[in-house]
Amino acid sequence: MPKFDANGLLTAVAIDHRTGALLMLAHMDAEAIAKTRETGFAHFHSRSRGRLWMKGESSGHVLKIIEIRVDCDQDALELRVEPAGPACHTLAPTCFYRRIDDEGLLQRVID
Amino acid sequence: MPKFDANGLLTAVAIDHRTGALLMLAHMDAEAIAKTRETGFAHFHSRSRGRLWMKGESSGHVLKIIEIRVDCDQDALELRVEPAGPACHTLAPTCFYRRIDDEGLLQRVID
């Protein structure tokens, strides 16, 4: 069993299984993991809304699970997925579309 | 500025900039971010030991920073790095070396 933190959560990282690109990072509780394994689509636990949500439930940009990996200390998951569209709610392909430059300013690197 | 959680931390994901492979996940506070930007090597905040640490400080398996990216809501960082050796303390190239199979058992997929 994975190791959850004091809030019953662990961190999950979604990776595009075809390109290897880092898509997004979110949190899962036991319910989100169970639902993800049961349905084959990534579900997370929203800390702000305090509820289960399926990625893409409103946008249609779901993440189909290809494989789930776990890290050495079993407190983080790698979801290897096939994205149905842009992973970010901004419609960028990944949530990590900006780099921090030497002055600490954000520069867009992915359109 | 990035957004820290109630404990003053955010999640950082290290990605091999050459292969795109997900290497490890750890936490950073403002001090770890400052030290990482200042030295060019990944530093994290250990939640269990309650202190700053440099990845590879004892093993020599440091992570040289190539680029730092930030996600859409600025509460997670992608460290694009050049690893000096295996990223995992188990000496696996990545901490995510096992998959969860249909029965929920862990199967090694990366040697």
Backbone of each chain as ProteinMPNN parsed JSONL, in Angstrom:
{"seq_chain_A": "MPKFDANGLLTAVAIDHRTGALLMLAHMDAEAIAKTRETGFAHFHSRSRGRLWMKGESSGHVLKIIEIRVDCDQDALELRVEPAGPACHTLAPTCFYRRIDDEGLLQRVID", "coords_chain_A": {"N_chain_A": [[0.843, -1.212, 0.0], [0.436, 2.269, -0.714], [2.093, 5.1, 0.867], [0.504, 7.482, 2.681], [0.3, 11.039, 3.381], [-0.067, 13.177, 6.33], [-2.51, 14.242, 5.777], [-3.761, 12.286, 4.417], [-3.018, 12.05, 1.798], [-1.152, 11.635, -1.291], [1.4, 12.546, -3.659], [0.896, 12.767, -7.129], [2.239, 12.374, -10.339], [1.716, 13.153, -13.64], [2.66, 11.699, -16.644], [3.226, 11.852, -20.098], [2.884, 8.984, -21.894], [3.795, 8.489, -24.413], [5.499, 10.58, -25.288], [6.98, 11.112, -23.05], [6.77, 13.486, -21.733], [6.406, 15.649, -18.939], [3.338, 16.281, -17.588], [1.378, 17.178, -15.619], [0.834, 17.794, -12.09], [-0.674, 16.466, -9.246], [-2.839, 15.646, -6.444], [-3.582, 12.612, -4.706], [-5.9, 10.641, -2.906], [-6.816, 7.667, -1.059], [-9.263, 6.984, -2.168], [-9.193, 8.273, -4.686], [-7.107, 6.89, -5.905], [-8.205, 4.3, -5.985], [-10.443, 4.716, -7.642], [-9.19, 5.539, -9.966], [-7.783, 3.227, -10.689], [-9.909, 1.512, -11.04], [-11.462, 2.652, -13.119], [-9.679, 3.309, -15.133], [-9.046, 5.861, -15.818], [-7.496, 8.967, -14.929], [-8.032, 10.066, -11.688], [-8.264, 12.522, -9.129], [-7.693, 14.029, -5.858], [-9.132, 16.959, -4.906], [-7.645, 19.482, -3.117], [-8.49, 22.06, -2.567], [-11.229, 22.05, -3.131], [-11.968, 19.91, -1.713], [-12.804, 17.372, -2.609], [-13.29, 14.379, -4.652], [-12.166, 14.316, -8.005], [-12.404, 13.825, -11.538], [-9.857, 14.132, -13.831], [-10.458, 16.16, -16.552], [-13.167, 16.016, -16.401], [-14.918, 18.104, -16.873], [-13.779, 19.42, -19.104], [-13.269, 17.425, -20.923], [-10.741, 16.63, -21.416], [-9.375, 14.129, -20.667], [-7.202, 11.815, -18.907], [-5.948, 8.912, -19.909], [-5.092, 5.972, -18.339], [-2.074, 4.281, -18.713], [-0.051, 3.003, -17.333], [0.818, 2.612, -13.903], [3.259, 3.79, -11.793], [5.346, 3.505, -8.872], [7.185, 5.216, -6.353], [10.428, 4.83, -4.685], [10.112, 5.13, -1.865], [7.432, 4.878, -1.698], [5.606, 6.988, -1.533], [4.817, 8.531, -3.612], [3.36, 8.719, -6.859], [3.756, 7.788, -10.279], [1.925, 8.475, -12.986], [1.531, 7.034, -15.946], [0.345, 8.107, -18.886], [-2.186, 8.522, -21.502], [-2.963, 11.41, -22.931], [-6.086, 13.062, -23.643], [-6.187, 15.522, -24.702], [-5.088, 18.934, -24.281], [-3.174, 19.067, -21.301], [-3.239, 21.014, -19.37], [-5.297, 23.383, -17.615], [-5.166, 25.841, -18.764], [-5.042, 25.338, -21.359], [-2.568, 24.849, -22.388], [-0.202, 22.371, -23.484], [1.114, 21.141, -21.388], [1.206, 21.655, -17.83], [3.537, 22.78, -17.024], [4.757, 25.105, -18.451], [6.348, 27.313, -18.38], [9.541, 28.76, -17.777], [11.825, 29.66, -15.144], [13.716, 32.507, -15.256], [17.106, 33.873, -15.039], [16.774, 36.201, -13.624], [14.653, 35.617, -12.098], [12.258, 35.878, -13.304], [9.311, 34.82, -15.133], [9.333, 32.945, -18.059], [7.769, 32.049, -21.0], [8.033, 28.835, -22.361], [6.848, 26.792, -23.689], [4.331, 26.442, -26.091]], "CA_chain_A": [[0.0, 0.0, 0.0], [1.204, 3.524, -0.7], [2.147, 5.83, 2.146], [-0.149, 8.776, 2.582], [0.77, 12.007, 4.378], [-0.967, 13.393, 7.468], [-3.836, 14.569, 5.238], [-4.277, 11.147, 3.658], [-2.743, 12.306, 0.377], [0.188, 11.522, -1.851], [1.553, 13.325, -4.889], [0.928, 12.001, -8.368], [2.801, 13.096, -11.472], [1.253, 12.551, -14.894], [3.673, 11.713, -17.713], [2.728, 11.365, -21.387], [3.646, 7.74, -22.085], [4.393, 8.461, -25.75], [6.587, 11.557, -25.413], [7.725, 11.226, -21.804], [6.637, 14.835, -21.183], [5.726, 15.908, -17.667], [2.096, 16.992, -17.926], [0.786, 17.87, -14.478], [1.049, 17.222, -10.773], [-1.872, 16.644, -8.424], [-2.825, 14.811, -5.249], [-4.521, 11.496, -4.672], [-6.13, 9.919, -1.653], [-7.085, 6.256, -1.336], [-10.435, 6.945, -3.055], [-8.762, 8.655, -6.038], [-6.326, 5.77, -6.449], [-9.134, 3.204, -6.268], [-11.266, 5.113, -8.796], [-8.291, 5.556, -11.128], [-7.505, 1.841, -11.073], [-11.183, 0.893, -11.431], [-11.996, 3.209, -14.372], [-8.644, 3.474, -16.146], [-8.832, 7.293, -16.081], [-6.898, 9.612, -13.754], [-8.848, 10.799, -10.722], [-7.458, 13.142, -8.088], [-8.437, 14.646, -4.763], [-8.908, 18.408, -4.89], [-7.478, 19.992, -1.755], [-9.274, 23.296, -2.39], [-12.665, 21.737, -3.137], [-12.207, 18.82, -0.772], [-13.567, 16.263, -3.214], [-12.76, 13.597, -5.77], [-12.499, 14.802, -9.352], [-11.743, 13.151, -12.646], [-9.217, 15.064, -14.753], [-11.2, 16.205, -17.812], [-14.598, 15.769, -16.183], [-15.673, 19.161, -17.559], [-13.148, 19.791, -20.38], [-13.115, 16.275, -21.817], [-9.31, 16.32, -21.571], [-9.085, 13.066, -19.706], [-5.903, 11.142, -18.973], [-6.133, 7.46, -19.884], [-3.959, 5.338, -17.643], [-1.363, 3.183, -19.369], [0.683, 2.285, -16.283], [1.05, 3.377, -12.679], [4.512, 3.425, -11.124], [5.446, 4.007, -7.506], [8.599, 5.528, -6.079], [11.144, 3.964, -3.747], [9.524, 5.153, -0.516], [6.004, 4.612, -1.857], [4.724, 8.117, -1.207], [4.529, 9.296, -4.827], [3.002, 7.879, -7.995], [3.919, 8.25, -11.649], [0.849, 7.991, -13.849], [1.914, 7.089, -17.368], [-0.994, 8.318, -19.43], [-2.433, 9.005, -22.857], [-3.862, 12.547, -22.751], [-7.088, 13.257, -24.703], [-6.121, 16.921, -25.122], [-4.118, 19.661, -23.461], [-3.272, 18.631, -19.906], [-3.402, 22.157, -18.475], [-6.582, 24.094, -17.753], [-4.903, 27.011, -19.614], [-4.978, 24.744, -22.702], [-1.2, 24.482, -22.75], [-0.09, 20.901, -23.483], [1.564, 20.755, -20.057], [1.105, 22.743, -16.851], [4.891, 23.326, -16.801], [5.034, 25.747, -19.738], [7.181, 28.496, -18.173], [10.764, 28.58, -17.022], [12.248, 30.787, -14.322], [14.999, 32.951, -15.786], [18.128, 34.231, -14.041], [16.276, 37.306, -12.784], [13.495, 35.145, -11.343], [11.033, 36.149, -14.068], [8.792, 33.646, -15.831], [9.385, 33.019, -19.513], [7.043, 30.929, -21.611], [8.906, 28.02, -23.214], [6.019, 25.827, -24.422], [3.064, 27.077, -26.507]], "C_chain_A": [[0.874, 1.257, 0.0], [1.15, 4.192, 0.666], [1.566, 7.222, 1.951], [0.417, 9.715, 3.645], [-0.295, 12.209, 5.454], [-2.388, 13.738, 7.017], [-4.431, 13.436, 4.402], [-4.024, 11.264, 2.162], [-1.334, 11.883, -0.015], [0.21, 12.301, -3.154], [1.607, 12.384, -6.08], [1.382, 12.912, -9.501], [2.307, 12.4, -12.731], [2.284, 12.791, -15.987], [3.026, 11.169, -18.987], [3.543, 10.131, -21.773], [4.302, 7.678, -23.465], [5.622, 9.369, -25.832], [7.473, 11.628, -24.178], [7.563, 12.577, -21.14], [5.906, 14.844, -19.847], [4.497, 16.756, -17.972], [1.545, 17.813, -16.767], [1.105, 17.127, -13.194], [-0.208, 17.479, -9.951], [-1.797, 15.667, -7.257], [-3.891, 13.738, -5.309], [-4.67, 11.002, -3.247], [-6.472, 8.47, -2.028], [-8.254, 6.12, -2.315], [-10.034, 7.26, -4.502], [-7.954, 7.539, -6.693], [-7.251, 4.626, -6.848], [-9.944, 3.5, -7.529], [-10.439, 5.113, -10.084], [-8.039, 4.133, -11.615], [-8.756, 1.158, -11.614], [-11.628, 1.345, -12.829], [-10.963, 3.28, -15.49], [-8.435, 4.925, -16.55], [-8.395, 7.977, -14.787], [-7.935, 10.4, -12.958], [-7.916, 11.351, -9.645], [-8.346, 13.596, -6.937], [-8.11, 16.135, -4.764], [-8.808, 18.878, -3.449], [-8.335, 21.234, -1.538], [-10.769, 22.995, -2.313], [-13.016, 20.581, -2.198], [-13.007, 17.665, -1.33], [-12.79, 15.569, -4.319], [-13.107, 14.299, -7.086], [-11.768, 13.966, -10.379], [-11.154, 14.234, -13.529], [-9.985, 14.995, -16.075], [-12.692, 16.048, -17.638], [-15.455, 16.867, -16.819], [-15.096, 19.473, -18.941], [-13.139, 18.65, -21.391], [-11.665, 15.852, -21.996], [-8.856, 15.316, -20.521], [-7.675, 12.518, -19.909], [-6.145, 9.641, -18.827], [-4.886, 6.811, -19.292], [-3.369, 4.198, -18.466], [-0.659, 2.335, -18.306], [0.801, 3.197, -15.074], [2.338, 2.862, -12.05], [4.558, 4.082, -9.753], [6.915, 4.252, -7.186], [9.138, 4.689, -4.927], [10.529, 3.96, -2.348], [7.992, 5.138, -0.536], [5.086, 5.745, -1.392], [4.48, 9.028, -2.407], [4.245, 8.316, -5.959], [3.33, 8.576, -9.307], [2.795, 7.63, -12.463], [1.321, 8.13, -15.294], [0.612, 7.038, -18.153], [-0.986, 8.642, -20.912], [-3.416, 10.15, -22.716], [-4.814, 12.709, -23.937], [-7.072, 14.683, -25.233], [-5.079, 17.612, -24.282], [-4.28, 19.279, -21.991], [-3.6, 19.802, -18.977], [-4.74, 22.852, -18.708], [-6.42, 25.384, -18.564], [-4.883, 26.63, -21.097], [-3.551, 24.616, -23.231], [-1.109, 22.948, -22.702], [0.349, 20.348, -22.132], [1.376, 21.934, -19.11], [2.456, 23.45, -16.665], [5.377, 24.008, -18.082], [5.904, 26.998, -19.602], [8.445, 28.132, -17.401], [11.03, 29.834, -16.195], [13.607, 31.233, -14.85], [15.921, 33.418, -14.648], [17.69, 35.363, -13.12], [15.062, 36.879, -11.958], [12.18, 35.445, -12.046], [10.618, 34.901, -14.834], [8.785, 33.891, -17.331], [8.665, 31.809, -20.083], [7.984, 30.143, -22.528], [8.119, 27.009, -24.043], [4.701, 26.499, -24.782], [1.921, 26.065, -26.52]], "O_chain_A": [[1.924, 1.293, 0.642], [0.291, 3.896, 1.497], [2.069, 8.025, 1.165], [0.941, 9.274, 4.667], [-1.3, 11.499, 5.485], [-3.348, 13.555, 7.766], [-5.469, 13.602, 3.762], [-4.726, 10.655, 1.355], [-0.441, 11.786, 0.827], [-0.837, 12.67, -3.686], [2.27, 11.348, -6.047], [0.962, 14.064, -9.603], [2.465, 11.188, -12.873], [2.721, 13.918, -16.224], [2.355, 10.138, -18.952], [4.757, 10.222, -21.958], [5.246, 6.916, -23.674], [6.655, 8.979, -26.375], [8.589, 12.143, -24.242], [8.153, 12.813, -20.085], [4.917, 14.137, -19.658], [4.614, 17.834, -18.553], [1.276, 19.005, -16.917], [1.579, 15.991, -13.208], [-0.745, 18.587, -9.96], [-0.81, 14.948, -7.102], [-4.961, 13.93, -5.886], [-3.707, 10.949, -2.482], [-6.416, 8.106, -3.202], [-8.242, 5.251, -3.187], [-10.485, 6.592, -5.432], [-8.097, 7.276, -7.887], [-7.1, 4.048, -7.925], [-10.108, 2.63, -8.384], [-10.927, 4.738, -11.15], [-8.079, 3.867, -12.816], [-8.682, 0.334, -12.526], [-12.108, 0.538, -13.626], [-11.325, 3.309, -16.666], [-7.725, 5.201, -17.517], [-8.851, 7.626, -13.698], [-8.617, 11.278, -13.487], [-6.913, 10.729, -9.295], [-9.574, 13.557, -7.021], [-6.948, 16.523, -4.639], [-9.735, 18.708, -2.657], [-8.854, 21.441, -0.442], [-11.491, 23.607, -1.526], [-14.186, 20.31, -1.924], [-13.797, 17.045, -0.618], [-11.798, 16.078, -4.842], [-14.214, 14.811, -7.25], [-10.67, 13.465, -10.136], [-11.86, 15.156, -13.936], [-10.148, 13.92, -16.652], [-13.42, 15.956, -18.626], [-16.577, 16.609, -17.252], [-15.856, 19.765, -19.865], [-13.014, 18.89, -22.592], [-11.382, 14.845, -22.644], [-8.07, 15.622, -19.624], [-7.048, 12.732, -20.947], [-6.503, 9.164, -17.75], [-3.764, 7.089, -19.717], [-4.076, 3.271, -18.863], [-0.67, 1.106, -18.372], [0.875, 4.418, -15.214], [2.493, 1.666, -11.805], [3.891, 5.088, -9.509], [7.788, 3.558, -7.705], [8.403, 3.94, -4.283], [10.434, 2.908, -1.716], [7.346, 5.36, 0.488], [3.968, 5.519, -0.929], [4.002, 10.152, -2.256], [4.815, 7.226, -6.012], [3.199, 9.793, -9.43], [2.722, 6.41, -12.611], [1.486, 9.244, -15.792], [-0.127, 6.055, -18.093], [0.041, 8.982, -21.499], [-4.587, 9.917, -22.414], [-4.42, 12.523, -25.089], [-7.856, 15.022, -26.12], [-4.266, 16.953, -23.634], [-5.402, 19.179, -21.494], [-4.178, 19.598, -17.909], [-5.249, 22.906, -19.828], [-7.412, 25.964, -19.005], [-4.728, 27.484, -21.97], [-3.355, 24.306, -24.406], [-1.854, 22.305, -21.963], [0.0, 19.224, -21.771], [1.386, 23.086, -19.543], [2.503, 24.589, -16.2], [6.312, 23.528, -18.723], [6.172, 27.674, -20.596], [8.417, 27.303, -16.491], [10.532, 30.918, -16.5], [14.548, 30.44, -14.892], [15.565, 33.364, -13.471], [18.162, 35.479, -11.99], [14.507, 37.68, -11.206], [11.109, 35.288, -11.461], [11.441, 34.041, -15.146], [8.293, 34.915, -17.807], [8.931, 30.674, -19.686], [8.656, 30.729, -23.376], [8.652, 26.432, -24.991], [4.024, 27.057, -23.918], [0.787, 26.419, -26.843]]}, "seq_chain_B": "MPKFDANGLLTAVAIDHRTGALLMLAHMDAEAIAKTRETGFAHFHSRSRGRLWMKGESSGHVLKIIEIRVDCDQDALELRVEPAGPACHTLAPTCFYRRIDDEGLLQRVID", "coords_chain_B": {"N_chain_B": [[6.636, 34.978, -7.316], [6.793, 31.631, -6.038], [4.056, 29.545, -4.866], [3.726, 28.481, -1.641], [2.845, 25.689, 0.466], [0.918, 25.133, 3.523], [2.936, 24.342, 5.168], [5.075, 25.697, 4.239], [6.197, 24.631, 1.979], [6.786, 23.352, -1.362], [6.186, 21.108, -4.106], [8.716, 19.472, -5.914], [9.798, 18.205, -9.0], [12.134, 16.157, -10.439], [13.551, 15.979, -13.61], [15.268, 14.221, -16.102], [17.119, 16.068, -18.287], [18.114, 15.262, -20.697], [17.036, 12.74, -21.429], [14.406, 13.0, -20.697], [13.333, 11.515, -18.695], [11.483, 10.869, -15.728], [12.873, 11.394, -12.641], [12.96, 11.79, -9.741], [11.048, 12.879, -6.866], [10.613, 15.54, -4.659], [10.628, 17.836, -1.852], [10.62, 21.412, -1.605], [11.55, 24.321, 0.159], [11.592, 27.914, 0.631], [14.268, 28.43, 1.175], [15.587, 26.196, 0.067], [15.014, 26.544, -2.629], [16.318, 28.975, -3.109], [18.992, 28.253, -2.579], [19.378, 26.299, -4.518], [19.157, 27.808, -6.881], [21.264, 29.503, -6.513], [23.549, 27.855, -6.366], [23.34, 26.101, -8.509], [22.873, 23.457, -8.234], [20.625, 20.827, -7.29], [18.81, 21.357, -4.388], [16.954, 20.348, -1.522], [14.221, 20.332, 0.884], [14.213, 18.394, 3.653], [11.553, 16.711, 4.978], [11.413, 14.811, 6.974], [13.851, 15.011, 8.347], [13.874, 17.66, 8.799], [15.485, 19.657, 7.642], [17.647, 21.482, 5.335], [18.927, 19.9, 2.432], [21.397, 18.822, 0.096], [20.867, 17.143, -2.84], [22.689, 14.259, -3.322], [24.677, 14.908, -1.584], [25.957, 13.142, 0.132], [26.271, 10.825, -1.45], [27.351, 11.717, -3.813], [25.902, 11.775, -6.072], [24.816, 14.091, -7.533], [22.439, 16.526, -8.78], [22.611, 18.453, -11.48], [21.454, 21.611, -12.301], [19.686, 22.435, -15.176], [17.502, 23.827, -16.125], [14.744, 25.526, -14.643], [11.372, 24.982, -14.305], [7.999, 26.17, -13.867], [4.719, 25.43, -12.651], [1.281, 25.97, -13.81], [-0.302, 26.997, -11.667], [1.66, 27.734, -9.984], [2.61, 26.25, -7.8], [4.248, 24.109, -7.964], [7.362, 22.756, -9.05], [9.368, 22.031, -11.895], [12.346, 20.529, -12.199], [14.759, 20.584, -14.486], [17.325, 18.555, -15.159], [20.814, 17.475, -15.052], [21.84, 14.441, -14.229], [24.36, 13.182, -12.002], [24.697, 10.568, -11.546], [23.018, 7.544, -10.477], [19.666, 8.413, -9.712], [18.182, 7.548, -7.592], [18.249, 6.537, -4.126], [18.457, 3.859, -3.887], [20.092, 3.143, -5.839], [18.948, 2.724, -8.269], [18.25, 4.037, -11.546], [16.134, 5.835, -11.566], [13.736, 6.909, -9.117], [11.275, 5.875, -9.577], [10.843, 2.978, -10.227], [9.239, 0.802, -10.223], [6.195, -0.765, -11.222], [2.652, -0.777, -10.581], [0.805, -3.643, -10.614], [-2.133, -5.346, -12.028], [-3.16, -6.721, -9.892], [-2.399, -5.195, -7.838], [0.126, -5.551, -6.975], [3.676, -4.922, -6.757], [5.831, -4.54, -9.463], [9.017, -4.788, -10.739], [10.216, -2.571, -13.199], [12.301, -1.138, -14.193], [15.758, -1.442, -14.306]], "CA_chain_B": [[7.062, 34.019, -6.287], [5.986, 30.41, -5.988], [3.099, 29.443, -3.754], [4.064, 27.399, -0.732], [1.707, 25.173, 1.235], [0.842, 25.581, 4.921], [4.216, 24.033, 5.799], [6.144, 26.45, 3.58], [6.831, 23.746, 1.007], [6.135, 22.989, -2.619], [6.716, 19.86, -4.643], [9.607, 19.598, -7.062], [9.962, 16.979, -9.757], [13.375, 16.215, -11.218], [13.452, 15.338, -14.922], [16.535, 14.187, -16.838], [16.885, 16.956, -19.433], [18.511, 14.607, -21.948], [16.129, 11.645, -21.778], [13.032, 13.32, -20.315], [12.871, 10.571, -17.672], [11.156, 11.302, -14.369], [13.904, 10.831, -11.765], [12.571, 11.767, -8.334], [10.15, 13.93, -6.4], [10.97, 15.942, -3.298], [10.003, 19.098, -1.455], [11.497, 22.566, -1.478], [11.07, 25.548, 0.794], [12.222, 29.086, 0.009], [15.716, 28.275, 1.322], [16.051, 25.194, -0.899], [14.952, 27.169, -3.958], [17.393, 29.97, -3.186], [20.269, 27.54, -2.641], [19.425, 25.637, -5.824], [19.412, 28.822, -7.911], [22.58, 30.093, -6.231], [24.646, 26.908, -6.597], [23.175, 25.343, -9.741], [22.647, 22.042, -7.91], [19.324, 20.674, -6.627], [18.691, 21.269, -2.932], [15.577, 20.115, -1.093], [13.991, 20.395, 2.323], [13.794, 17.094, 4.165], [10.469, 16.816, 5.967], [11.688, 13.937, 8.125], [14.987, 15.525, 9.114], [13.627, 19.078, 9.068], [16.633, 20.491, 7.257], [18.081, 21.596, 3.943], [19.933, 18.937, 1.989], [21.708, 18.821, -1.323], [20.814, 15.802, -3.427], [24.031, 13.786, -3.645], [25.681, 15.452, -0.654], [26.793, 12.041, 0.613], [26.546, 9.839, -2.511], [27.997, 12.315, -4.988], [24.977, 11.738, -7.206], [24.165, 15.405, -7.563], [21.616, 16.88, -9.936], [22.978, 19.781, -11.98], [20.267, 22.28, -12.836], [19.739, 23.0, -16.529], [16.406, 24.791, -16.225], [13.663, 25.333, -13.666], [10.057, 25.387, -14.822], [6.981, 26.3, -12.823], [3.429, 25.045, -13.239], [0.284, 27.023, -14.033], [-0.71, 27.663, -10.424], [2.895, 28.13, -9.297], [2.87, 25.537, -6.553], [5.092, 22.942, -8.23], [8.494, 23.07, -9.921], [10.027, 20.994, -12.692], [13.789, 20.755, -12.282], [15.349, 19.864, -15.618], [18.647, 18.355, -14.564], [21.781, 16.515, -15.557], [22.211, 13.661, -13.05], [25.758, 12.717, -11.974], [24.679, 9.139, -11.245], [21.644, 7.093, -10.24], [18.929, 9.42, -8.939], [17.545, 6.944, -6.414], [19.186, 6.075, -3.097], [18.598, 2.401, -4.063], [20.988, 3.068, -6.995], [18.197, 2.657, -9.527], [18.415, 5.319, -12.25], [15.008, 6.672, -11.171], [13.005, 6.387, -7.947], [10.011, 5.258, -10.037], [11.339, 1.814, -10.961], [8.283, -0.305, -10.107], [4.814, -0.474, -11.589], [1.622, -1.488, -9.82], [0.096, -4.496, -11.568], [-3.592, -5.392, -11.87], [-3.482, -7.262, -8.555], [-1.923, -4.264, -6.828], [1.496, -5.924, -6.57], [4.712, -4.103, -7.368], [6.7, -5.26, -10.389], [10.132, -3.938, -11.161], [10.24, -2.355, -14.647], [13.547, -0.461, -14.561], [16.877, -1.995, -13.514]], "C_chain_B": [[6.172, 32.774, -6.305], [5.048, 30.407, -4.782], [3.433, 28.221, -2.904], [2.811, 26.926, -0.001], [1.802, 25.644, 2.689], [2.141, 25.318, 5.672], [5.386, 24.768, 5.155], [6.859, 25.658, 2.51], [6.073, 23.719, -0.32], [6.819, 21.732, -3.133], [7.587, 20.151, -5.846], [9.818, 18.224, -7.684], [11.244, 17.126, -10.559], [13.229, 15.363, -12.47], [14.836, 15.371, -15.565], [16.369, 14.981, -18.135], [17.257, 16.307, -20.756], [17.488, 13.566, -22.383], [14.673, 11.981, -21.516], [12.511, 12.43, -19.196], [12.582, 11.27, -16.342], [12.133, 10.623, -13.418], [13.446, 10.701, -10.324], [11.644, 12.934, -8.035], [10.552, 14.257, -4.973], [10.357, 17.301, -3.026], [11.041, 20.193, -1.291], [10.788, 23.652, -0.68], [11.818, 26.714, 0.152], [13.75, 28.976, 0.062], [16.274, 27.302, 0.279], [16.037, 25.765, -2.318], [16.097, 28.166, -4.128], [18.746, 29.298, -3.361], [20.447, 26.844, -3.993], [19.776, 26.64, -6.915], [20.822, 29.399, -7.757], [23.721, 29.16, -6.642], [24.566, 26.191, -7.939], [23.045, 23.85, -9.504], [21.39, 21.907, -7.049], [19.476, 20.491, -5.119], [17.215, 21.09, -2.581], [15.467, 20.354, 0.409], [13.493, 19.023, 2.762], [12.731, 17.279, 5.231], [10.773, 15.966, 7.189], [12.826, 14.479, 8.99], [14.856, 17.007, 9.435], [14.791, 19.983, 8.716], [16.86, 20.489, 5.752], [19.047, 20.469, 3.616], [20.171, 19.108, 0.49], [21.634, 17.388, -1.796], [22.233, 15.402, -3.832], [25.1, 14.263, -2.681], [26.544, 14.343, -0.048], [27.179, 11.079, -0.509], [27.376, 10.408, -3.659], [27.082, 12.366, -6.204], [24.137, 13.014, -7.249], [23.322, 15.557, -8.831], [21.966, 18.313, -10.341], [21.765, 20.405, -12.674], [20.532, 22.823, -14.239], [18.682, 24.105, -16.658], [15.404, 24.485, -15.126], [12.378, 25.839, -14.295], [9.05, 25.396, -13.677], [5.628, 25.969, -13.446], [2.434, 26.208, -13.205], [-0.113, 27.734, -12.746], [0.467, 27.918, -9.472], [3.107, 27.479, -7.927], [3.656, 24.246, -6.771], [6.186, 23.362, -9.204], [8.949, 21.825, -10.669], [11.495, 21.37, -12.765], [14.31, 19.928, -13.446], [16.845, 19.776, -15.319], [19.527, 17.41, -15.376], [22.246, 15.722, -14.342], [23.64, 13.153, -13.134], [25.841, 11.222, -11.704], [23.246, 8.714, -11.069], [20.915, 8.118, -9.364], [18.392, 8.844, -7.633], [18.597, 6.452, -5.411], [19.371, 4.557, -3.154], [19.583, 2.082, -5.196], [20.278, 2.719, -8.295], [18.351, 4.025, -10.212], [17.317, 6.32, -11.903], [14.361, 6.066, -9.931], [11.75, 5.62, -8.361], [10.338, 4.023, -10.87], [10.395, 0.61, -10.889], [6.902, 0.137, -10.565], [3.875, -1.262, -10.681], [0.847, -2.344, -10.82], [-1.4, -4.582, -11.219], [-4.024, -5.927, -10.508], [-3.011, -6.323, -7.441], [-0.527, -4.61, -6.312], [2.506, -5.083, -7.34], [5.632, -4.971, -8.227], [7.799, -4.315, -10.831], [10.137, -3.814, -12.689], [11.527, -1.686, -15.121], [14.659, -0.984, -13.658], [17.924, -0.93, -13.223]], "O_chain_B": [[4.969, 32.853, -6.552], [5.226, 31.159, -3.824], [3.423, 27.087, -3.382], [1.839, 27.67, 0.134], [2.663, 26.453, 3.034], [2.431, 25.968, 6.676], [6.545, 24.505, 5.476], [7.998, 25.968, 2.161], [4.882, 24.022, -0.383], [7.886, 21.346, -2.657], [7.241, 20.974, -6.694], [9.992, 17.224, -6.988], [11.421, 18.109, -11.279], [12.841, 14.196, -12.41], [15.499, 16.408, -15.577], [15.565, 14.608, -18.989], [16.789, 16.73, -21.813], [17.112, 13.508, -23.554], [13.785, 11.319, -22.053], [11.36, 12.573, -18.785], [13.334, 12.138, -15.897], [12.213, 9.395, -13.393], [13.531, 9.619, -9.743], [11.48, 13.849, -8.843], [10.801, 13.358, -4.17], [9.65, 17.853, -3.869], [12.18, 19.945, -0.896], [9.585, 23.869, -0.828], [12.598, 26.509, -0.778], [14.441, 29.373, -0.876], [17.317, 27.562, -0.321], [16.942, 25.5, -3.11], [16.761, 28.193, -5.165], [19.553, 29.719, -4.19], [21.55, 26.811, -4.539], [20.602, 26.351, -7.78], [21.482, 29.737, -8.74], [24.729, 29.603, -7.193], [25.58, 25.725, -8.459], [23.098, 23.06, -10.447], [21.117, 22.749, -6.193], [20.175, 19.594, -4.648], [16.338, 21.619, -3.263], [16.463, 20.55, 1.105], [12.46, 18.553, 2.286], [12.966, 17.918, 6.256], [10.436, 16.344, 8.311], [12.767, 14.412, 10.218], [15.618, 17.55, 10.234], [15.054, 20.964, 9.412], [16.356, 19.644, 5.013], [19.895, 20.12, 4.438], [19.277, 19.484, -0.267], [22.271, 16.508, -1.217], [22.897, 16.113, -4.587], [26.29, 14.056, -2.916], [27.717, 14.562, 0.252], [28.299, 10.568, -0.521], [28.026, 9.661, -4.39], [27.44, 12.929, -7.239], [22.926, 13.001, -7.03], [23.477, 14.82, -9.804], [21.651, 19.264, -9.625], [21.137, 19.783, -13.53], [21.483, 23.573, -14.457], [18.937, 25.168, -17.224], [15.234, 23.333, -14.726], [12.302, 26.978, -14.757], [9.227, 24.723, -12.661], [5.416, 26.203, -14.636], [2.71, 27.272, -12.652], [-0.248, 28.958, -12.738], [0.276, 28.272, -8.308], [3.698, 28.07, -7.023], [3.725, 23.394, -5.885], [5.971, 24.209, -10.07], [8.918, 20.714, -10.14], [11.85, 22.406, -13.326], [14.3, 18.698, -13.389], [17.537, 20.791, -15.237], [19.066, 16.669, -16.244], [22.969, 16.258, -13.502], [24.093, 12.739, -14.201], [26.937, 10.664, -11.639], [22.335, 9.441, -11.467], [21.478, 8.627, -8.395], [18.171, 9.582, -6.673], [19.682, 6.011, -5.791], [20.305, 4.018, -2.56], [19.87, 0.918, -5.477], [20.925, 2.449, -9.306], [18.555, 5.041, -9.546], [17.549, 7.528, -11.944], [14.428, 4.855, -9.718], [11.226, 4.814, -7.592], [10.133, 4.02, -12.083], [10.698, -0.461, -11.417], [6.491, 1.272, -10.325], [4.255, -2.276, -10.095], [0.288, -1.811, -11.779], [-1.865, -3.977, -10.253], [-5.117, -5.623, -10.031], [-3.193, -6.609, -6.257], [-0.058, -4.032, -5.332], [2.223, -4.597, -8.435], [6.141, -5.997, -7.777], [7.54, -3.185, -11.244], [10.072, -4.821, -13.395], [11.813, -1.67, -16.318], [14.542, -0.98, -12.433], [18.929, -1.214, -12.572]]}, "name": "protein", "num_of_chains": 2, "seq": "MPKFDANGLLTAVAIDHRTGALLMLAHMDAEAIAKTRETGFAHFHSRSRGRLWMKGESSGHVLKIIEIRVDCDQDALELRVEPAGPACHTLAPTCFYRRIDDEGLLQRVIDMPKFDANGLLTAVAIDHRTGALLMLAHMDAEAIAKTRETGFAHFHSRSRGRLWMKGESSGHVLKIIEIRVDCDQDALELRVEPAGPACHTLAPTCFYRRIDDEGLLQRVID"}
